[in-house]
């Protein structure tokens, strides 16, 4: 019996016992609502626990490095990791795996073929929220000592987990660096993937290998970081001319933010876009009530009228019919120009902080986060006393709201809980959670052990009851990132 048949049977049964239509409808609504709530995304209203217990989930003389987002499997049973011993050494890592949150069992999912100290390399693995797949960075299989792993020489690999005994890998984004290039393929390196809630689109930061090569002889050209995304299920075929460097992909990729090498001072032109996030589970609503189909928020570097670089929050709006504009968009680019952002996209500056005492987005490196409704974008910025605090702003713009009022600055990025009530971050290798509504911040968990350091990469479980994060652990034989877990509530 399928879902619709079950609902019809339930309705008929209630009608036979409760002929009063009002009683029938009331009971039906209660039962249907209780059945429709996802069991892994219900966060209990709880109190932070200063004495919360911390558990080291992984051990041994190897790294277990979690991504800064989407590290949990949708059923909260597994945490994905890569085998890096140090953050910058992705080019030396060949391992993608996952560890069971309860038992500590480690499963190896993928090994990069032909791994050497210069590459190909892999890392930054994210679970698809709908299950059955992870995405991660892999360097080019053509990597060698003269052409090692690099930010313009990497791509997205999807790994099908439906058969754990034999996970199947495939290229998600296509790559073509030979003119005239291929629409829907990019020309460089993608990085740090984030799935939409439905699991069908994947965002990332991007650096263009063609422009990097041109910039070596042409000072008017720069390799500029921007943000982009891939739509799964829209395969792109590339006529391979350079084995190991060009390849087809299972998704169609486009640039999502227009960047320029030399922005005009005082304008909204940006010279770098990075640290993106999808806005809302299903876009957001404009102030006039219109629904935006999808949107991406990101950090953009602008120049003030005085020529100073300030990082602001930007949004790109994506209409549902965006593909209709592809025919008039230069998706190929050239040796001196990035592929164009689709004409239908609307790029907007959200924050204007140049006149503040401490302008711009500030603090440790962090990726933006948004509410499920898409009505709030969360970021770090300094308050007037020079302390980094959590802020939020509407994607429609307006004055940012300061949410925390701490007397110390976070030293890590932050993670927003599924119920959007809490953020987790680190300071002096201690774990803190802050109430987004009241701003009250609580220190949770034990003091770090003498051989523990470099707290990083917070992830909330879908249930909202568990945090996982990295700490570097020094022990006989080496120093490696390990995964720790904690329930921060009473």
Secondary structure, DSSP 8 states (H G I E B T S, - for coil): --HHHHHHHHHHHHHHH--SHHHHHHHHHHHHHHHHS-TTS------B-TT--EEE---SSS--B--SS--B-TTSSEEEEE--SSTT-GGG--EEEEEETTT--EEEEEE-TT-BTTB--EEEEEE-TTSSEEEEEEE-TT--SSS--BTTBEEEEEEE-SSGGG-EEEESB-B--STT--TT-BSEEEEEEEE-TTSSEEEEEEEEHHHHHHHTT-TT-----EEEEEEEEEEE----SSTTT-B-EEEEEEE-S---SS--TTSS--S-EEEEEESTTT-EE-TTS-EESEEEEEEEEEE-TTS-EEEEEEEEEE-TTGGGGGGGS--S--SSS---B-TT-EEEE----TTSTT-S--SS----EE-TTS--EEEEEE-TTS-EEEEEE-TT----EE----SS--SS--EE-TTSSEEEEEETTEEEEEETTT--EEEES----TTEEEEEEEEE-TTSS-EEEEEEEEETTEEEEEEEEE--B-
